[in-house]
Amino acid sequence: MGYFKLKYIILLFFITYFSFSQSKLDSFLTPSDTLHKPRRNAIVIGEASVVGVSLIGLNQLWYADYPKSKFHTIDDSGEWLQMDKMGHVFSSYQMGRIGAQALHWAGVSKKDQLIYGATLGFGFLTAVEVFDGYSQEWGFSWTDVLANAVGTGFYVGQELLWDEQRIMLKFSFHQTQYASQRPDKLGDGFLEQVLKDYNGQTYWLNINLHSFFKESNIPKWLDLSIGYGAEGMLSGLKDVDNQLLTNNERYRQFYLSFDLNLNKIETKSRVLRSVLDVFNVIKMPFPAIEFSKNGRVFHLLYY
């Protein structure tokens, strides 16, 4: 599946969520202690409308530009050094987190939050995957579906185990030299590169240390970050027939860093809390150690 399509969708979700949060009073943003049926109904109708319009829009505006085919599957598990799969995990996790939090705001039971809210990302992204299955350009990818399930399971599993998210998934991006070599594939301009250039993307596991060591003096807002990225990619797979694509050596990168957990910053303002929650999906620039084929490399400020 062309993963940059997913990122346009995720970006739309976050913009909508951010605008909604800023425009309301603190009292309105406070989660209900009991089931608040008007809120629940508004969420159900709103999500159904957004999902329906998004799927129709994708079908009419995106897939209409590419030839159709019979439903078929593809094995793209080896492409982009699995950076696209990490993107699916991240997207499913974040969309599910928003879905569950929305139902929590409406006072829906914890069980129903996980069943009907946390599965939002998996359901929506799997529907998009079906569209890919009927497109000649792509195809239905079981590994994409598996990655979607991992992202959803990562959220649900922590809620069942700890009743909180002690480990969060985050994202960061920096521009690279590769996009200018293949702007049609990796993006022309900063915004497109954020969505398409896997060389500049890093996905992070943010471990909240205080959550595991509650009796310690570790600040609640300090996270240990473990990152994964890759570099040297001008296409999904290395093309041995194209000299341009073989000049770059593809390799994986692992990072060790720290980060700020904005959700752990104490504030009485529900509006500010909502703003912090939105920006908490982005890994803050911090010193980091990179582990790759180049050995250990220290970055004074990595993002």
Backbone as CSV, one residue per row, in Angstrom:
resi,resn,N_x,N_y,N_z,CA_x,CA_y,CA_z,C_x,C_y,C_z
1,MET,0.840,-1.196,0.000,0.000,0.000,0.000,0.874,1.245,0.000
2,GLY,0.524,2.286,-0.822,1.276,3.531,-0.805,1.089,4.218,0.537
3,TYR,2.084,4.136,1.413,1.887,4.538,2.805,1.683,6.038,2.975
4,PHE,2.192,6.851,2.018,2.007,8.285,2.188,0.528,8.658,2.164
5,LYS,-0.324,7.835,1.540,-1.765,8.095,1.576,-2.260,8.023,3.009
6,LEU,-1.737,7.059,3.747,-2.137,6.904,5.150,-1.772,8.137,5.943
7,LYS,-0.624,8.707,5.651,-0.172,9.847,6.437,-1.019,11.086,6.163
8,TYR,-1.505,11.232,4.932,-2.438,12.315,4.673,-3.678,12.142,5.542
9,ILE,-4.142,10.902,5.665,-5.333,10.607,6.455,-5.074,10.877,7.925
10,ILE,-3.937,10.386,8.434,-3.601,10.585,9.842,-3.466,12.068,10.145
11,LEU,-2.834,12.817,9.226,-2.676,14.253,9.418,-4.037,14.926,9.531
12,LEU,-4.990,14.496,8.713,-6.343,15.059,8.761,-6.992,14.785,10.112
13,PHE,-6.794,13.566,10.631,-7.344,13.218,11.938,-6.792,14.134,13.022
14,PHE,-5.471,14.351,13.009,-4.859,15.147,14.056,-5.244,16.622,13.949
15,ILE,-5.340,17.151,12.721,-5.743,18.546,12.547,-7.167,18.748,13.065
16,THR,-8.050,17.812,12.733,-9.434,17.894,13.198,-9.496,17.831,14.718
17,TYR,-8.735,16.894,15.276,-8.718,16.701,16.731,-8.166,17.936,17.437
18,PHE,-7.093,18.505,16.876,-6.454,19.677,17.482,-7.382,20.887,17.440
19,SER,-8.023,21.125,16.286,-8.918,22.271,16.143,-10.109,22.133,17.072
20,PHE,-10.627,20.916,17.167,-11.767,20.676,18.048,-11.404,20.964,19.491
21,SER,-10.215,20.492,19.918,-9.806,20.627,21.309,-9.606,22.085,21.695
22,GLN,-9.010,22.863,20.806,-8.718,24.261,21.132,-9.973,25.099,21.265
23,SER,-11.010,24.731,20.580,-12.181,25.602,20.492,-13.166,25.413,21.638
24,LYS,-12.920,24.459,22.517,-13.874,24.160,23.582,-13.338,24.581,24.946
25,LEU,-14.267,24.762,25.868,-13.909,25.135,27.230,-13.428,23.926,28.003
26,ASP,-12.686,24.186,29.076,-12.157,23.108,29.899,-13.264,22.197,30.424
27,SER,-14.368,22.795,30.839,-15.453,21.994,31.402,-16.028,21.038,30.374
28,PHE,-16.095,21.483,29.138,-16.624,20.628,28.076,-15.671,19.489,27.763
29,LEU,-14.372,19.741,27.895,-13.369,18.728,27.570,-13.185,17.695,28.678
30,THR,-13.710,17.966,29.851,-13.556,17.023,30.953,-14.328,15.738,30.661
31,PRO,-13.680,14.573,30.734,-14.367,13.301,30.472,-15.518,13.083,31.448
32,SER,-16.575,12.488,30.968,-17.734,12.213,31.794,-17.482,10.979,32.665
33,ASP,-17.945,11.036,33.921,-17.786,9.913,34.841,-18.739,8.766,34.511
34,THR,-19.850,9.084,33.889,-20.838,8.079,33.490,-21.137,8.244,32.004
35,LEU,-21.848,7.279,31.466,-22.148,7.325,30.034,-22.931,8.591,29.691
36,HIS,-22.364,9.378,28.783,-22.987,10.615,28.306,-23.463,10.323,26.880
37,LYS,-24.743,9.979,26.752,-25.265,9.499,25.467,-25.141,10.523,24.335
38,PRO,-25.425,11.817,24.572,-25.248,12.783,23.471,-23.804,12.827,22.957
39,ARG,-22.834,12.768,23.894,-21.437,12.755,23.464,-21.129,11.480,22.678
40,ARG,-21.584,10.340,23.224,-21.315,9.075,22.542,-21.919,9.070,21.147
41,ASN,-23.148,9.516,21.032,-23.811,9.542,19.727,-23.102,10.478,18.761
42,ALA,-22.645,11.623,19.279,-21.923,12.571,18.425,-20.627,11.962,17.911
43,ILE,-19.940,11.216,18.786,-18.691,10.574,18.378,-18.944,9.518,17.321
44,VAL,-19.947,8.684,17.548,-20.263,7.615,16.594,-20.631,8.195,15.239
45,ILE,-21.502,9.198,15.244,-21.921,9.820,13.982,-20.751,10.532,13.323
46,GLY,-19.964,11.247,14.137,-18.830,11.979,13.582,-17.792,11.058,12.976
47,GLU,-17.426,9.999,13.696,-16.420,9.072,13.187,-16.920,8.343,11.944
48,ALA,-18.183,7.923,11.981,-18.746,7.232,10.818,-18.751,8.148,9.595
49,SER,-19.051,9.420,9.824,-19.079,10.378,8.707,-17.683,10.616,8.150
50,VAL,-16.714,10.826,9.065,-15.339,11.076,8.617,-14.785,9.874,7.871
51,VAL,-15.004,8.676,8.438,-14.505,7.459,7.789,-15.180,7.253,6.443
52,GLY,-16.505,7.426,6.400,-17.228,7.238,5.144,-16.792,8.215,4.068
53,VAL,-16.708,9.496,4.440,-16.281,10.517,3.475,-14.847,10.272,3.018
54,SER,-13.981,9.855,3.947,-12.578,9.592,3.602,-12.461,8.445,2.609
55,LEU,-13.208,7.369,2.843,-13.147,6.220,1.939,-13.711,6.558,0.563
56,ILE,-14.825,7.289,0.555,-15.409,7.708,-0.727,-14.460,8.641,-1.461
57,GLY,-13.865,9.580,-0.694,-12.928,10.508,-1.313,-11.709,9.812,-1.891
58,LEU,-11.167,8.851,-1.148,-10.025,8.093,-1.655,-10.383,7.353,-2.934
59,ASN,-11.551,6.744,-2.935,-11.966,5.966,-4.104,-12.169,6.855,-5.327
60,GLN,-12.751,8.042,-5.112,-13.067,8.916,-6.238,-11.889,9.797,-6.667
61,LEU,-11.097,10.252,-5.695,-10.045,11.210,-6.014,-8.677,10.572,-6.172
62,TRP,-8.440,9.447,-5.510,-7.120,8.825,-5.577,-7.107,7.620,-6.519
63,TYR,-7.899,6.643,-6.181,-7.860,5.386,-6.945,-8.410,5.536,-8.358
64,ALA,-9.251,6.552,-8.592,-9.810,6.771,-9.921,-8.737,7.093,-10.946
65,ASP,-7.578,7.572,-10.494,-6.481,7.924,-11.412,-5.646,6.724,-11.814
66,TYR,-5.925,5.559,-11.253,-5.140,4.359,-11.546,-6.060,3.256,-12.055
67,PRO,-5.553,2.428,-12.965,-6.398,1.359,-13.526,-6.818,0.344,-12.471
68,LYS,-8.045,-0.148,-12.620,-8.569,-1.151,-11.715,-8.104,-2.546,-12.141
69,SER,-8.278,-3.502,-11.257,-7.927,-4.883,-11.562,-8.778,-5.808,-10.708
70,LYS,-8.662,-7.101,-10.959,-9.301,-8.054,-10.069,-8.594,-7.995,-8.717
71,PHE,-9.319,-8.389,-7.696,-8.716,-8.372,-6.368,-7.491,-9.278,-6.352
72,HIS,-6.372,-8.728,-5.884,-5.140,-9.503,-5.839,-4.317,-9.082,-4.628
73,THR,-3.433,-9.953,-4.224,-2.551,-9.678,-3.082,-1.119,-9.522,-3.572
74,ILE,-0.304,-8.884,-2.755,1.121,-8.729,-3.063,1.922,-9.025,-1.794
75,ASP,3.154,-9.379,-1.993,4.073,-9.560,-0.874,5.098,-8.435,-0.923
76,ASP,4.855,-7.400,-0.146,5.761,-6.250,-0.106,6.516,-6.199,1.218
77,SER,6.658,-7.348,1.854,7.276,-7.400,3.182,8.743,-6.997,3.173
78,GLY,9.404,-7.097,2.016,10.819,-6.777,1.956,11.121,-5.363,1.500
79,GLU,10.092,-4.570,1.250,10.312,-3.226,0.708,10.672,-2.219,1.795
80,TRP,11.441,-1.205,1.375,11.768,-0.040,2.207,12.355,-0.418,3.571
81,LEU,13.019,-1.583,3.644,13.601,-2.059,4.905,12.579,-2.010,6.036
82,GLN,11.336,-2.273,5.683,10.192,-2.349,6.604,9.815,-1.009,7.248
83,MET,10.325,0.082,6.699,9.929,1.379,7.243,8.444,1.651,7.011
84,ASP,7.899,1.188,5.875,6.475,1.382,5.620,5.629,0.587,6.611
85,LYS,6.124,-0.582,7.041,5.384,-1.374,8.027,5.385,-0.674,9.387
86,MET,6.504,-0.061,9.716,6.547,0.714,10.953,5.523,1.847,10.906
87,GLY,5.342,2.419,9.732,4.353,3.474,9.563,2.935,2.970,9.798
88,HIS,2.663,1.768,9.327,1.341,1.183,9.566,1.110,0.937,11.056
89,VAL,2.111,0.419,11.731,2.003,0.182,13.176,1.712,1.504,13.891
90,PHE,2.491,2.528,13.562,2.332,3.840,14.188,0.939,4.418,13.919
91,SER,0.486,4.350,12.674,-0.804,4.939,12.306,-1.957,4.231,12.997
92,SER,-1.925,2.909,12.996,-2.987,2.148,13.640,-3.028,2.427,15.144
93,TYR,-1.860,2.505,15.751,-1.774,2.796,17.182,-2.368,4.169,17.501
94,GLN,-1.957,5.190,16.756,-2.397,6.552,17.059,-3.880,6.752,16.779
95,MET,-4.380,6.188,15.690,-5.804,6.321,15.387,-6.637,5.586,16.439
96,GLY,-6.163,4.420,16.862,-6.867,3.684,17.907,-6.846,4.412,19.230
97,ARG,-5.725,5.049,19.526,-5.608,5.818,20.773,-6.616,6.960,20.779
98,ILE,-6.744,7.659,19.671,-7.701,8.760,19.578,-9.124,8.226,19.700
99,GLY,-9.400,7.102,19.038,-10.739,6.520,19.113,-11.114,6.135,20.526
100,ALA,-10.184,5.537,21.262,-10.454,5.135,22.641,-10.608,6.352,23.546
101,GLN,-9.773,7.363,23.356,-9.856,8.565,24.187,-11.168,9.306,23.952
102,ALA,-11.652,9.302,22.719,-12.915,9.967,22.419,-14.062,9.300,23.171
103,LEU,-14.060,7.979,23.214,-15.111,7.266,23.939,-14.956,7.433,25.448
104,HIS,-13.722,7.540,25.913,-13.494,7.819,27.335,-14.090,9.163,27.711
105,TRP,-13.949,10.142,26.854,-14.528,11.469,27.074,-16.047,11.389,27.195
106,ALA,-16.649,10.424,26.485,-18.103,10.267,26.518,-18.561,9.369,27.662
107,GLY,-17.627,8.909,28.503,-18.004,8.085,29.636,-18.331,6.652,29.290
108,VAL,-17.886,6.197,28.110,-18.121,4.819,27.686,-17.253,3.884,28.535
109,SER,-17.727,2.679,28.796,-16.996,1.737,29.631,-15.643,1.403,29.013
110,LYS,-14.710,0.999,29.872,-13.364,0.668,29.411,-13.393,-0.440,28.362
111,LYS,-14.203,-1.424,28.585,-14.311,-2.536,27.644,-14.728,-2.056,26.264
112,ASP,-15.746,-1.204,26.216,-16.225,-0.701,24.926,-15.243,0.278,24.297
113,GLN,-14.476,0.988,25.121,-13.428,1.854,24.570,-12.439,1.029,23.745
114,LEU,-12.070,-0.123,24.284,-11.082,-0.966,23.615,-11.670,-1.696,22.413
115,ILE,-12.944,-2.096,22.525,-13.562,-2.844,21.426,-13.910,-1.937,20.259
116,TYR,-14.526,-0.803,20.546,-15.056,0.054,19.485,-14.192,1.286,19.190
117,GLY,-13.346,1.661,20.129,-12.514,2.840,19.915,-11.111,2.504,19.458
118,ALA,-10.450,1.619,20.200,-9.056,1.299,19.898,-8.889,0.565,18.576
119,THR,-9.974,-0.013,18.059,-9.902,-0.738,16.781,-10.184,0.164,15.583
120,LEU,-10.369,1.447,15.830,-10.672,2.382,14.742,-9.599,2.357,13.664
121,GLY,-8.334,2.409,14.089,-7.240,2.422,13.122,-7.176,1.146,12.311
122,PHE,-7.300,0.009,12.990,-7.236,-1.273,12.280,-8.361,-1.399,11.254
123,GLY,-9.581,-1.052,11.651,-10.716,-1.174,10.745,-10.591,-0.267,9.542
124,PHE,-10.226,0.982,9.793,-10.150,1.940,8.680,-9.020,1.587,7.714
125,LEU,-7.837,1.299,8.258,-6.692,1.021,7.396,-6.854,-0.292,6.639
126,THR,-7.566,-1.245,7.221,-7.824,-2.497,6.510,-8.796,-2.259,5.354
127,ALA,-9.764,-1.364,5.552,-10.684,-1.018,4.466,-9.920,-0.384,3.306
128,VAL,-8.970,0.487,3.637,-8.136,1.097,2.589,-7.312,0.024,1.880
129,GLU,-6.870,-0.968,2.641,-6.085,-2.059,2.060,-6.902,-2.836,1.033
130,VAL,-8.198,-2.983,1.277,-9.082,-3.654,0.315,-9.131,-2.857,-0.984
131,PHE,-9.181,-1.526,-0.870,-9.131,-0.690,-2.065,-7.860,-0.979,-2.862
132,ASP,-6.743,-1.104,-2.146,-5.480,-1.417,-2.812,-5.569,-2.740,-3.557
133,GLY,-6.315,-3.681,-2.998,-6.436,-4.992,-3.619,-7.099,-4.956,-4.974
134,TYR,-7.917,-3.941,-5.228,-8.593,-3.804,-6.512,-7.883,-2.803,-7.425
135,SER,-6.721,-2.330,-7.011,-5.950,-1.387,-7.822,-4.773,-2.098,-8.485
136,GLN,-4.629,-1.908,-9.772,-3.528,-2.528,-10.499,-2.171,-2.012,-10.034
137,GLU,-2.162,-0.788,-9.527,-0.922,-0.155,-9.106,-0.356,-0.801,-7.836
138,TRP,-1.227,-1.249,-6.936,-0.793,-1.811,-5.671,-1.313,-3.238,-5.514
139,GLY,-1.899,-3.555,-4.391,-2.419,-4.875,-4.108,-2.644,-5.012,-2.616
140,PHE,-3.489,-5.952,-2.247,-3.783,-6.188,-0.842,-2.576,-6.844,-0.198
141,SER,-2.068,-6.225,0.869,-0.862,-6.718,1.535,-1.218,-7.275,2.908
142,TRP,-0.998,-8.572,3.093,-1.247,-9.179,4.391,-0.278,-8.660,5.451
143,THR,0.920,-8.301,5.035,1.878,-7.777,6.013,1.468,-6.381,6.481
144,ASP,0.800,-5.613,5.609,0.241,-4.327,6.045,-0.847,-4.550,7.089
145,VAL,-1.704,-5.524,6.838,-2.778,-5.837,7.779,-2.188,-6.306,9.109
146,LEU,-1.139,-7.126,9.024,-0.475,-7.582,10.241,0.096,-6.401,11.019
147,ALA,0.715,-5.458,10.306,1.268,-4.271,10.963,0.161,-3.439,11.605
148,ASN,-0.987,-3.335,10.926,-2.125,-2.629,11.514,-2.564,-3.301,12.810
149,ALA,-2.597,-4.635,12.798,-3.008,-5.386,13.982,-2.011,-5.201,15.124
150,VAL,-0.723,-5.138,14.793,0.301,-4.937,15.820,0.112,-3.579,16.497
151,GLY,-0.147,-2.549,15.702,-0.353,-1.214,16.273,-1.551,-1.171,17.199
152,THR,-2.664,-1.785,16.766,-3.860,-1.835,17.601,-3.607,-2.666,18.858
153,GLY,-2.969,-3.819,18.682,-2.678,-4.688,19.817,-1.737,-4.056,20.815
154,PHE,-0.842,-3.217,20.328,0.111,-2.544,21.212,-0.604,-1.599,22.159
155,TYR,-1.627,-0.926,21.647,-2.414,-0.032,22.509,-3.297,-0.832,23.460
156,VAL,-4.063,-1.767,22.915,-5.001,-2.537,23.720,-4.272,-3.346,24.793
157,GLY,-3.140,-3.951,24.414,-2.395,-4.775,25.348,-1.932,-4.009,26.568
158,GLN,-1.469,-2.786,26.371,-1.010,-1.984,27.504,-2.161,-1.564,28.409
159,GLU,-3.304,-1.274,27.799,-4.465,-0.901,28.602,-4.925,-2.075,29.457
160,LEU,-4.881,-3.271,28.903,-5.293,-4.458,29.660,-4.273,-4.817,30.735
161,LEU,-2.999,-4.615,30.428,-1.943,-5.004,31.353,-1.717,-3.979,32.454
162,TRP,-1.683,-2.684,32.070,-1.310,-1.638,33.030,-2.376,-0.568,33.228
163,ASP,-3.411,-0.589,32.400,-4.441,0.446,32.433,-3.863,1.819,32.114
164,GLU,-2.798,1.859,31.350,-2.173,3.100,30.905,-1.176,2.772,29.794
165,GLN,-0.748,3.816,29.107,0.241,3.644,28.035,1.620,3.986,28.585
166,ARG,2.307,2.976,29.061,3.657,3.197,29.574,4.682,3.314,28.456
167,ILE,4.362,2.752,27.308,5.256,2.808,26.145,4.465,3.385,24.984
168,MET,4.899,4.524,24.461,4.194,5.172,23.362,4.994,5.090,22.077
169,LEU,4.294,5.163,20.954,4.935,5.223,19.648,4.977,6.675,19.188
170,LYS,6.154,7.108,18.758,6.311,8.482,18.287,7.016,8.513,16.928
171,PHE,7.054,9.707,16.347,7.572,9.883,14.983,8.430,11.139,14.921
172,SER,9.494,11.087,14.136,10.284,12.296,13.856,10.756,12.244,12.416
173,PHE,11.169,13.401,11.899,11.577,13.478,10.490,12.643,14.547,10.295
174,HIS,13.594,14.261,9.398,14.559,15.265,8.940,14.743,15.094,7.437
175,GLN,15.014,16.182,6.750,15.215,16.113,5.304,16.542,15.433,4.969
176,THR,16.564,14.736,3.824,17.748,13.999,3.401,18.132,14.367,1.973
177,GLN,19.285,13.882,1.558,19.788,14.128,0.207,19.071,13.286,-0.844
178,TYR,18.364,12.259,-0.420,17.811,11.290,-1.368,16.572,11.807,-2.089
179,ALA,15.796,12.651,-1.440,14.560,13.136,-2.046,14.841,13.898,-3.341
180,SER,15.923,14.656,-3.378,16.239,15.419,-4.586,16.637,14.520,-5.751
181,GLN,17.070,13.290,-5.451,17.438,12.352,-6.500,16.222,11.687,-7.135
182,ARG,15.166,11.527,-6.355,13.929,10.931,-6.880,12.719,11.644,-6.272
183,PRO,12.492,12.897,-6.626,11.379,13.647,-6.035,10.015,13.046,-6.348
184,ASP,9.901,12.337,-7.484,8.624,11.718,-7.830,8.271,10.600,-6.862
185,LYS,9.288,9.965,-6.305,9.081,8.838,-5.396,9.165,9.253,-3.928
186,LEU,10.059,10.173,-3.630,10.336,10.524,-2.237,9.807,11.901,-1.831
187,GLY,9.179,12.599,-2.767,8.546,13.860,-2.405,9.243,15.080,-2.965
188,ASP,8.453,16.035,-3.420,8.951,17.297,-3.948,8.497,18.403,-3.005
189,GLY,9.388,18.863,-2.152,9.019,19.844,-1.142,8.927,19.196,0.224
190,PHE,9.032,20.011,1.265,9.151,19.491,2.625,7.969,18.616,3.031
191,LEU,6.740,19.101,2.823,5.567,18.361,3.287,5.482,16.991,2.618
192,GLU,5.697,16.944,1.307,5.666,15.653,0.624,6.771,14.739,1.120
193,GLN,7.927,15.304,1.415,9.042,14.486,1.893,8.746,13.893,3.267
194,VAL,8.061,14.656,4.121,7.664,14.116,5.421,6.826,12.859,5.229
195,LEU,5.976,12.876,4.216,5.064,11.761,3.980,5.687,10.623,3.192
196,LYS,6.673,10.931,2.343,7.159,9.927,1.405,8.596,9.462,1.618
197,ASP,9.447,10.322,2.138,10.871,9.985,2.215,11.157,9.152,3.458
198,TYR,11.207,7.837,3.280,11.469,6.935,4.401,12.869,7.118,4.970
199,ASN,13.784,7.678,4.176,15.152,7.877,4.662,15.215,8.872,5.821
200,GLY,14.274,9.802,5.855,14.295,10.833,6.889,13.361,10.558,8.047
201,GLN,12.615,9.457,7.967,11.657,9.135,9.017,12.302,8.262,10.089
202,THR,11.913,8.486,11.323,12.335,7.637,12.437,11.120,7.354,13.303
203,TYR,10.950,6.092,13.664,9.859,5.685,14.541,10.444,5.289,15.885
204,TRP,9.779,5.729,16.957,10.344,5.606,18.299,9.426,4.848,19.240
205,LEU,10.031,4.018,20.073,9.371,3.447,21.245,9.774,4.302,22.432
206,ASN,8.810,5.002,23.002,9.081,5.881,24.133,8.664,5.191,25.426
207,ILE,9.632,4.872,26.262,9.379,4.151,27.504,9.384,5.149,28.660
208,ASN,8.238,5.270,29.333,8.154,6.176,30.473,8.759,5.504,31.698
209,LEU,9.931,5.957,32.088,10.690,5.290,33.142,9.976,5.333,34.494
210,HIS,9.349,6.459,34.800,8.682,6.584,36.097,7.542,5.573,36.241
211,SER,6.890,5.231,35.127,5.785,4.275,35.177,6.247,2.899,35.623
212,PHE,7.505,2.562,35.328,8.046,1.269,35.716,8.759,1.327,37.070
213,PHE,9.170,2.529,37.471,9.876,2.703,38.748,9.197,3.827,39.530
214,LYS,7.987,3.552,39.987,7.142,4.591,40.593,7.702,5.130,41.901
215,GLU,8.532,4.360,42.584,9.096,4.811,43.858,10.394,5.594,43.670
216,SER,10.838,5.726,42.433,12.098,6.416,42.159,11.877,7.920,42.059
217,ASN,12.974,8.644,41.938,12.924,10.098,41.762,13.015,10.505,40.290
218,ILE,12.833,9.548,39.405,12.876,9.854,37.972,11.692,10.760,37.629
219,PRO,11.926,11.869,36.942,10.812,12.754,36.579,9.750,12.020,35.759
220,LYS,8.498,12.318,36.014,7.406,11.652,35.309,7.422,11.959,33.816
221,TRP,7.984,13.109,33.446,7.947,13.536,32.053,9.144,13.050,31.238
222,LEU,10.034,12.269,31.832,11.236,11.813,31.121,11.021,10.413,30.547
223,ASP,11.225,10.275,29.241,11.101,8.986,28.560,12.436,8.549,27.986
224,LEU,12.667,7.251,28.002,13.779,6.652,27.262,13.263,6.299,25.878
225,SER,13.977,6.707,24.828,13.512,6.511,23.453,14.426,5.559,22.695
226,ILE,13.805,4.579,22.051,14.522,3.643,21.184,13.966,3.823,19.775
227,GLY,14.816,4.234,18.850,14.354,4.574,17.512,14.800,3.601,16.441
228,TYR,14.034,3.577,15.350,14.385,2.767,14.184,14.227,3.603,12.928
229,GLY,15.249,3.571,12.077,15.197,4.257,10.798,15.984,3.474,9.762
230,ALA,16.070,4.017,8.560,16.825,3.375,7.489,17.274,4.445,6.505
231,GLU,18.296,4.140,5.738,18.856,5.131,4.818,19.366,4.444,3.548
232,GLY,19.549,5.258,2.509,20.083,4.748,1.251,19.028,4.185,0.324
233,MET,17.760,4.529,0.546,16.663,3.935,-0.230,16.100,4.937,-1.234
234,LEU,16.173,4.564,-2.497,15.566,5.368,-3.554,14.366,4.659,-4.171
235,SER,14.134,3.427,-3.769,12.980,2.658,-4.218,12.662,1.627,-3.154
236,GLY,11.530,0.953,-3.330,11.136,-0.044,-2.349,12.137,-1.178,-2.237
237,LEU,12.554,-1.678,-3.391,13.549,-2.743,-3.444,14.747,-2.274,-4.240
238,LYS,15.908,-2.805,-3.954,17.111,-2.429,-4.689,17.000,-2.894,-6.130
239,ASP,17.139,-1.953,-7.056,16.983,-2.242,-8.478,18.363,-2.467,-9.089
240,VAL,18.689,-3.698,-9.405,20.030,-4.018,-9.910,20.234,-3.541,-11.333
241,ASP,19.146,-3.146,-12.027,19.274,-2.701,-13.414,19.432,-1.189,-13.532
242,ASN,19.374,-0.503,-12.423,19.447,0.948,-12.461,20.654,1.405,-11.647
243,GLN,21.663,1.942,-12.333,22.900,2.325,-11.666,22.663,3.399,-10.603
244,LEU,21.686,4.265,-10.874,21.385,5.329,-9.920,20.955,4.749,-8.579
245,LEU,20.184,3.671,-8.631,19.627,3.100,-7.416,20.608,2.185,-6.694
246,THR,21.665,1.773,-7.370,22.613,0.862,-6.730,23.825,1.593,-6.153
247,ASN,23.932,2.897,-6.415,25.053,3.661,-5.877,24.932,3.866,-4.368
248,ASN,23.723,3.764,-3.858,23.480,3.988,-2.438,23.339,2.654,-1.720
249,GLU,24.059,2.507,-0.632,23.945,1.294,0.170,22.814,1.458,1.172
250,ARG,21.870,0.526,1.127,20.720,0.570,2.027,21.121,-0.042,3.368
251,TYR,20.789,0.630,4.451,21.120,0.068,5.756,20.157,0.579,6.827
252,ARG,20.055,-0.210,7.890,19.173,0.110,9.008,19.916,0.959,10.040
253,GLN,19.136,1.722,10.795,19.691,2.561,11.854,18.873,2.372,13.131
254,PHE,19.566,2.253,14.239,18.914,2.152,15.544,19.425,3.295,16.417
255,TYR,18.540,3.843,17.235,18.885,5.035,18.010,18.530,4.834,19.481
256,LEU,19.305,5.476,20.319,19.033,5.527,21.751,19.040,6.992,22.161
257,SER,17.958,7.440,22.774,17.826,8.853,23.098,16.882,9.013,24.297
258,PHE,16.572,10.260,24.616,15.575,10.583,25.630,14.517,11.480,24.990
259,ASP,13.425,11.673,25.693,12.349,12.509,25.157,11.499,13.052,26.299
260,LEU,10.701,14.057,25.990,9.751,14.613,26.943,8.393,13.971,26.721
261,ASN,7.795,13.485,27.790,6.437,12.958,27.715,5.489,14.091,28.082
262,LEU,4.922,14.719,27.068,4.080,15.892,27.298,2.808,15.554,28.066
263,ASN,2.384,14.299,28.002,1.186,13.896,28.742,1.414,13.866,30.249
264,LYS,2.675,13.847,30.660,2.994,13.792,32.087,3.248,15.171,32.681
265,ILE,3.162,16.199,31.862,3.318,17.559,32.375,2.023,17.976,33.062
266,GLU,2.101,18.363,34.311,0.910,18.677,35.085,0.323,20.032,34.684
267,THR,-0.971,20.035,34.450,-1.694,21.258,34.129,-3.160,21.065,34.475
268,LYS,-3.816,22.129,34.920,-5.238,22.061,35.248,-6.105,22.435,34.051
269,SER,-5.460,22.912,32.979,-6.196,23.336,31.796,-6.451,22.145,30.877
270,ARG,-7.710,21.866,30.612,-8.051,20.778,29.696,-7.689,21.132,28.259
271,VAL,-7.774,22.407,27.919,-7.393,22.837,26.576,-5.905,22.594,26.362
272,LEU,-5.090,23.012,27.329,-3.647,22.798,27.219,-3.329,21.311,27.216
273,ARG,-4.055,20.540,28.037,-3.841,19.104,28.066,-4.102,18.484,26.701
274,SER,-5.137,18.949,26.011,-5.460,18.435,24.681,-4.385,18.804,23.667
275,VAL,-3.878,20.048,23.782,-2.814,20.489,22.878,-1.558,19.646,23.082
276,LEU,-1.184,19.436,24.346,-0.004,18.627,24.648,-0.170,17.197,24.150
277,ASP,-1.376,16.672,24.265,-1.651,15.311,23.822,-1.448,15.171,22.322
278,VAL,-1.845,16.178,21.576,-1.678,16.139,20.117,-0.201,16.155,19.742
279,PHE,0.565,17.056,20.349,1.979,17.186,19.999,2.840,16.067,20.590
280,ASN,2.261,15.274,21.460,3.025,14.198,22.084,3.291,13.042,21.129
281,VAL,2.762,13.096,19.918,3.048,12.044,18.937,4.392,12.287,18.247
282,ILE,4.970,13.479,18.447,6.223,13.852,17.782,7.383,13.743,18.761
283,LYS,8.419,13.073,18.357,9.630,12.950,19.173,10.365,14.285,19.170
284,MET,10.669,14.787,20.356,11.370,16.054,20.482,12.844,15.902,20.095
285,PRO,13.450,16.945,19.515,14.902,16.896,19.234,15.680,16.719,20.525
286,PHE,16.580,15.739,20.542,17.365,15.421,21.728,18.691,14.823,21.281
287,PRO,19.710,14.850,22.112,20.925,14.093,21.787,20.585,12.614,21.612
288,ALA,21.308,11.949,20.712,21.018,10.542,20.443,22.281,9.829,19.987
289,ILE,22.325,8.532,20.242,23.402,7.673,19.745,22.824,6.779,18.659
290,GLU,23.457,6.796,17.501,23.024,5.958,16.375,23.893,4.713,16.291
291,PHE,23.253,3.567,16.078,23.945,2.299,15.866,23.590,1.794,14.471
292,SER,24.609,1.663,13.612,24.371,1.208,12.240,25.653,0.609,11.691
293,LYS,25.689,0.402,10.382,26.893,-0.133,9.756,28.083,0.803,9.927
294,ASN,27.811,2.059,10.242,28.871,3.040,10.466,29.402,3.015,11.897
295,GLY,28.921,2.064,12.673,29.330,1.988,14.073,28.434,2.849,14.937
296,ARG,28.984,3.383,15.996,28.234,4.269,16.882,28.510,5.722,16.506
297,VAL,27.457,6.457,16.293,27.574,7.869,15.906,26.769,8.696,16.904
298,PHE,27.393,9.704,17.488,26.693,10.578,18.424,26.123,11.781,17.693
299,HIS,24.850,12.054,17.901,24.187,13.222,17.341,23.872,14.189,18.474
300,LEU,24.399,15.369,18.386,24.155,16.375,19.426,22.684,16.700,19.545
301,LEU,21.987,16.725,18.381,20.548,16.985,18.349,19.960,16.182,17.191
302,TYR,19.176,15.168,17.511,18.624,14.326,16.454,17.097,14.396,16.493
303,TYR,16.517,14.424,15.301,15.059,14.399,15.171,14.694,13.747,13.852
